Amino acid sequence: MLKEFRDFIARGNVMDMAVGIIVGAAFTAIVSSLVADLINPIIGLFTGGVDFTNNYFVLSGEVPADASLTAARDSGASVFAYGSFIMAIINFLIIAWVVFMLVKGVNKVKDSALRKEAEAAPAAAEPAAPPPPSPEALLTEIRDLLAARA
Protein backbone atom coordinates (compact mmCIF):
# COMPACT_ATOMS: atom_id res chain seq x y z
CA MET A 1 0.00 0.00 0.00
CA LEU A 2 2.88 2.36 0.74
CA LYS A 3 4.35 1.67 -2.71
CA GLU A 4 1.00 2.48 -4.34
CA PHE A 5 0.82 5.74 -2.40
CA ARG A 6 4.39 6.65 -3.41
CA ASP A 7 3.58 5.88 -7.08
CA PHE A 8 0.42 7.97 -6.85
CA ILE A 9 2.24 10.96 -5.37
CA ALA A 10 5.12 10.64 -7.82
CA ARG A 11 2.84 10.96 -10.83
CA GLY A 12 3.30 14.17 -12.75
CA ASN A 13 -0.40 15.04 -12.63
CA VAL A 14 -0.52 15.06 -8.83
CA MET A 15 2.56 17.26 -8.54
CA ASP A 16 1.23 19.62 -11.21
CA MET A 17 -2.08 19.81 -9.38
CA ALA A 18 -0.34 20.53 -6.06
CA VAL A 19 1.69 23.34 -7.62
CA GLY A 20 -1.49 24.70 -9.22
CA ILE A 21 -3.34 24.72 -5.90
CA ILE A 22 -0.49 26.47 -4.09
CA VAL A 23 -0.09 29.09 -6.80
CA GLY A 24 -3.88 29.45 -6.95
CA ALA A 25 -4.04 30.16 -3.22
CA ALA A 26 -1.39 32.85 -3.55
CA PHE A 27 -3.14 34.24 -6.63
CA THR A 28 -6.43 34.37 -4.70
CA ALA A 29 -4.85 36.67 -2.14
CA ILE A 30 -3.59 38.97 -4.90
CA VAL A 31 -6.93 39.10 -6.72
CA SER A 32 -8.87 39.58 -3.46
CA SER A 33 -6.63 42.50 -2.55
CA LEU A 34 -6.99 43.94 -6.05
CA VAL A 35 -10.78 43.81 -5.78
CA ALA A 36 -11.09 44.98 -2.17
CA ASP A 37 -8.35 47.60 -2.13
CA LEU A 38 -8.30 48.98 -5.67
CA ILE A 39 -11.41 48.21 -7.69
CA ASN A 40 -14.17 48.43 -5.05
CA PRO A 41 -13.13 51.96 -3.96
CA ILE A 42 -13.26 53.10 -7.60
CA ILE A 43 -16.71 51.57 -7.99
CA GLY A 44 -17.65 53.27 -4.73
CA LEU A 45 -16.85 56.63 -6.33
CA PHE A 46 -19.38 55.97 -9.09
CA THR A 47 -22.06 54.54 -6.80
CA GLY A 48 -21.68 57.21 -4.14
CA GLY A 49 -20.00 54.84 -1.68
CA VAL A 50 -22.97 52.49 -1.56
CA ASP A 51 -22.13 49.27 0.25
CA PHE A 52 -24.81 46.60 0.16
CA THR A 53 -23.13 44.39 2.77
CA ASN A 54 -25.25 45.65 5.70
CA ASN A 55 -28.60 45.37 3.91
CA TYR A 56 -30.77 42.67 5.47
CA PHE A 57 -34.25 41.74 6.64
CA VAL A 58 -34.90 40.45 10.12
CA LEU A 59 -36.86 37.20 9.82
CA SER A 60 -37.16 36.54 13.53
CA GLY A 61 -35.74 38.00 16.70
CA GLU A 62 -35.14 41.50 18.02
CA VAL A 63 -32.55 43.76 16.39
CA PRO A 64 -32.05 47.52 16.97
CA ALA A 65 -33.07 49.60 13.96
CA ASP A 66 -29.58 50.82 12.96
CA ALA A 67 -27.68 47.63 13.81
CA SER A 68 -25.07 46.35 11.39
CA LEU A 69 -25.36 42.89 9.90
CA THR A 70 -22.68 41.62 12.28
CA ALA A 71 -24.53 43.01 15.28
CA ALA A 72 -27.81 41.51 14.04
CA ARG A 73 -26.21 38.09 13.65
CA ASP A 74 -24.50 38.40 17.07
CA SER A 75 -27.85 39.14 18.70
CA GLY A 76 -29.05 35.70 17.63
CA ALA A 77 -31.68 37.01 15.26
CA SER A 78 -32.44 35.19 12.04
CA VAL A 79 -31.56 37.56 9.21
CA PHE A 80 -31.95 37.41 5.43
CA ALA A 81 -28.66 39.04 4.36
CA TYR A 82 -29.40 39.92 0.74
CA GLY A 83 -26.78 42.69 0.76
CA SER A 84 -23.92 40.27 1.43
CA PHE A 85 -25.15 38.13 -1.44
CA ILE A 86 -25.27 41.11 -3.80
CA MET A 87 -21.73 42.11 -2.81
CA ALA A 88 -20.55 38.50 -3.29
CA ILE A 89 -21.99 38.54 -6.83
CA ILE A 90 -20.37 41.89 -7.59
CA ASN A 91 -17.02 40.67 -6.23
CA PHE A 92 -17.31 37.45 -8.24
CA LEU A 93 -17.97 39.37 -11.45
CA ILE A 94 -15.01 41.67 -10.80
CA ILE A 95 -12.70 38.74 -10.01
CA ALA A 96 -13.93 36.82 -13.07
CA TRP A 97 -13.23 39.90 -15.23
CA VAL A 98 -9.72 40.31 -13.79
CA VAL A 99 -8.93 36.62 -14.33
CA PHE A 100 -10.33 36.84 -17.88
CA MET A 101 -8.10 39.82 -18.65
CA LEU A 102 -5.05 38.06 -17.16
CA VAL A 103 -5.68 34.88 -19.17
CA LYS A 104 -6.24 36.96 -22.30
CA GLY A 105 -2.94 38.78 -21.70
CA VAL A 106 -1.04 35.55 -21.07
CA ASN A 107 -2.51 34.00 -24.23
CA LYS A 108 -1.52 37.09 -26.23
CA VAL A 109 2.07 36.87 -24.96
CA LYS A 110 2.13 33.13 -25.65
CA ASP A 111 0.73 33.57 -29.18
CA SER A 112 3.26 36.32 -29.84
CA ALA A 113 6.12 34.07 -28.69
CA LEU A 114 4.85 31.19 -30.84
CA ARG A 115 4.55 33.49 -33.84
CA LYS A 116 8.12 34.77 -33.37
CA GLU A 117 9.35 31.20 -33.01
CA ALA A 118 7.58 30.16 -36.20
CA GLU A 119 9.00 33.13 -38.09
CA ALA A 120 12.53 32.44 -36.82
CA ALA A 121 12.48 28.75 -37.76
CA PRO A 122 13.30 28.18 -41.41
CA ALA A 123 10.38 26.87 -43.34
CA ALA A 124 10.93 23.20 -43.97
CA ALA A 125 10.52 22.53 -47.65
CA GLU A 126 7.91 19.88 -48.22
CA PRO A 127 9.01 17.26 -50.70
CA ALA A 128 7.24 17.64 -53.99
CA ALA A 129 4.68 14.98 -54.75
CA PRO A 130 5.82 12.62 -57.47
CA PRO A 131 4.14 13.22 -60.80
CA PRO A 132 1.27 10.87 -61.58
CA PRO A 133 2.21 7.86 -63.65
CA SER A 134 1.55 7.99 -67.34
CA PRO A 135 -1.33 5.95 -68.81
CA GLU A 136 1.21 3.66 -70.50
CA ALA A 137 2.90 2.90 -67.18
CA LEU A 138 -0.46 2.08 -65.57
CA LEU A 139 -1.45 -0.21 -68.42
CA THR A 140 1.92 -1.96 -68.26
CA GLU A 141 1.49 -2.52 -64.52
CA ILE A 142 -2.01 -3.92 -65.02
CA ARG A 143 -0.73 -6.25 -67.79
CA ASP A 144 2.08 -7.52 -65.55
CA LEU A 145 -0.33 -8.17 -62.67
CA LEU A 146 -2.70 -10.11 -64.93
CA ALA A 147 0.19 -12.12 -66.36
CA ALA A 148 1.40 -12.97 -62.85
CA ARG A 149 -2.06 -14.14 -61.92
CA ALA A 150 -2.33 -16.55 -64.87
Salt bridges, closest charged atoms under 4 A:
ASP7 OD2 - LYS3 NZ 3.09
ASP7 OD1 - ARG6 NH2 3.68
ASP144 OD1 - ARG143 NH2 3.11
